[in-house]
């Protein structure tokens, strides 16, 4: 299953058949994911952030993203490097997957079709207000990571969770010695997290 999250809406879910390979992920990017993101944003610019999953790092996937989203994707060897092992900066990891699992498995799906239907229903039930809060939390975390020069930082507020948590961040701008200046004020950037 693939799902994307942004302040303008949820993208997907899209379901894969079988093991997700680089070729299968590339096909999904070309036929479903990128068209859905472009439809959601229209003429507005956006950034696509991928995690470090092996299919995301596939050479053909990176070539496609370099050609299609020039300078507008974040990931391993992307236009902007993704901090390795920093799931606390990825809203799908710190919010979406856990929330969907909790909701979907309460209904105890008996078949694969039931599971897919429950996932689609759970995704549809997530409000735009919730997505905006989650993206704002991610932006706050990114700022904290930058302020800590890639070190550990305390996050005292997370949407839907009343706790104080210490997060680790490793920001390795491998392509440039300093962070790209356009990311100094990240409050205005449209992010799509996958």
C-alpha positions in Angstrom: 0.0 0.0 0.0 1.1 3.5 -0.7 -0.3 6.7 0.7 0.9 10.3 0.7 0.1 13.0 3.1 0.0 16.8 2.6 -1.7 19.8 4.1 -4.0 19.9 1.1 -5.2 16.3 1.4 -4.4 12.6 1.5 -3.1 11.1 -1.7 -4.1 7.5 -2.2 -4.3 4.9 -0.9 -2.9 3.0 -3.8 -2.4 -0.8 -3.5 0.4 -2.9 -4.9 0.1 -6.5 -6.0 3.0 -8.5 -4.7 6.4 -7.4 -3.4 7.2 -3.7 -4.0 10.2 -3.5 -6.3 11.8 -0.4 -7.8 10.2 -1.2 -11.2 6.8 -1.6 -9.6 7.2 1.6 -7.6 8.3 3.5 -10.7 5.2 2.3 -12.5 3.0 3.4 -9.6 4.8 6.8 -9.5 4.2 7.4 -13.2 0.6 6.1 -13.5 -0.9 7.1 -10.1 1.2 8.9 -7.5 2.7 11.9 -9.4 -0.5 12.5 -11.4 -2.6 12.5 -8.2 -0.1 14.9 -6.5 -0.1 17.2 -9.6 -3.9 17.1 -9.6 -4.1 18.1 -5.9 -1.6 21.0 -6.2 -2.5 22.2 -9.7 0.0 24.9 -10.7 1.3 25.4 -7.2 4.8 24.1 -6.5 5.4 21.3 -4.0 8.1 19.1 -2.6 7.8 15.3 -2.6 9.6 13.7 0.5 10.3 10.0 0.3 11.8 7.9 3.1 14.7 5.6 2.6 12.8 2.5 1.4 14.8 0.5 -1.1 12.3 1.0 -4.0 12.4 4.7 -3.5 16.2 4.6 -4.0 16.0 2.6 -7.2 18.1 4.2 -10.0 15.2 4.5 -12.4 13.0 6.0 -9.7 15.6 8.7 -9.0 16.1 9.4 -12.7 12.3 9.7 -13.2 12.0 12.1 -10.2 15.0 14.1 -11.3 13.3 14.6 -14.7 9.7 15.0 -13.5 10.2 17.0 -10.3 13.4 18.9 -10.9 14.8 20.0 -7.6 11.5 19.3 -5.9 12.0 16.0 -4.2 13.6 15.0 -1.0 15.1 11.6 -0.4 18.3 9.5 -0.7 20.4 11.1 -3.4 17.5 13.5 -4.2 17.6 17.2 -4.9 17.6 17.5 -1.1 18.9 14.7 1.0 16.6 13.1 3.6 18.0 12.8 7.0 18.8 9.1 7.5 17.0 7.2 10.3 14.8 10.2 11.1 11.3 8.7 11.2 10.3 11.4 13.7 10.5 13.9 10.7 8.2 11.8 8.5 4.5 12.3 9.3 3.6 9.0 7.8 5.8 7.3 10.4 4.9 9.6 13.4 1.2 9.8 12.6 -0.5 8.1 9.6 0.6 4.4 9.8 -0.1 4.0 13.5 -3.4 5.9 13.2 -4.5 3.7 10.2 -3.5 0.5 11.9 -5.4 1.3 15.1 -8.6 2.2 13.1 -8.4 -0.6 10.5 -7.7 -3.5 12.8 -10.5 -2.5 15.2 -12.8 -3.8 12.5 -10.9 -7.1 12.2 -10.9 -7.5 8.4 -11.3 -11.1 7.3 -10.1 -10.9 3.7 -7.7 -8.9 1.7 -10.6 -7.1 0.0 -12.0 -6.2 3.5 -8.6 -5.0 4.6 -8.3 -2.7 1.5 -11.9 -1.4 2.0 -11.1 -0.7 5.7 -7.9 1.2 4.7 -9.8 3.3 2.1 -12.5 4.1 4.6 -10.0 5.0 7.3 -8.1 7.2 4.9 -11.3 9.0 3.8 -12.3 9.7 7.4 -9.1 11.7 8.1 -10.1 15.4 8.1 -8.2 18.1 6.3 -7.8 19.9 9.6 -6.0 16.8 11.0 -3.7 16.6 8.0 -2.9 20.3 8.3 -2.0 19.9 12.0 0.2 16.9 11.2 2.1 18.8 8.5 2.5 21.8 10.8 4.0 19.4 13.4 6.4 18.1 10.7 7.5 21.6 9.8 8.0 22.4 13.5 10.1 19.3 13.8 12.2 20.2 10.7 12.8 23.6 12.2 13.9 22.1 15.5 16.2 19.7 13.6 17.8 22.6 11.8 18.1 24.7 15.0 19.8 21.7 16.7 22.3 21.4 13.7 21.1 17.9 13.1 21.4 16.8 16.8 18.8 15.7 19.3 15.9 18.0 20.2 12.9 18.0 22.5 9.5 18.1 21.0 6.9 19.1 23.6 3.8 19.0 21.4 2.6 16.5 18.8 -0.9 16.4 17.4 -3.1 13.8 19.1 -0.3 12.9 21.6 0.2 14.8 24.9 3.8 13.8 25.7 7.3 15.1 25.6 9.6 13.1 23.4 13.2 13.5 22.5 13.8 13.1 18.8 17.0 12.3 17.1 17.8 13.9 13.7 20.7 13.4 11.4 20.6 16.0 8.7 23.3 15.2 6.2 23.2 17.6 3.2 25.5 15.3 1.1 25.3 17.4 -2.0 26.1 20.8 -0.5 28.1 21.8 2.5 25.3 24.0 3.8 21.5 23.7 3.7 19.9 25.1 0.6 18.8 28.7 1.4 15.3 28.1 0.1 14.7 25.8 3.1 15.7 28.4 5.7 12.0 29.5 6.0 10.1 26.3 5.4 6.7 27.5 6.7 5.5 28.4 3.2 6.6 25.2 1.4 4.0 22.6 0.2 5.2 19.2 1.3 3.9 15.8 0.2 5.2 13.1 2.4 5.4 9.5 1.1 
